[in-house]
Amino acid sequence: MQEYVMLALPGYTLSCQATGILPIQTALITNSTVLVNTTNIASITIAEEGNYSLVATNLFGTVTREILVTFFGETKLILFLFQSY
């Protein structure tokens, strides 16, 4: 599992898109709470610093990325792409 650190401002959009064999379920999770669970691009507006998990699942397995979000900088889109199998 890979871990990332992101610098952000409150109100940033955290988005993840999974690529691979469809269908792919994509979820954004923090503090054991599922914030978004979709088969499309998962996006949320970040209101709090903290640890976020980005999870992509299909018939062949699951890919998880752990992200630590810290507020700092200018507004922008944070986009993650997953390769699922």
Secondary structure, 3 states (H helix, E strand, C coil): CEEEEEEECCCCEEEEEEECCCCCEEEEEECCEEEEEECCCEEEECCCCEEEEEEEEECCEEEEEEEEEEECCCCCEEEEEEECC
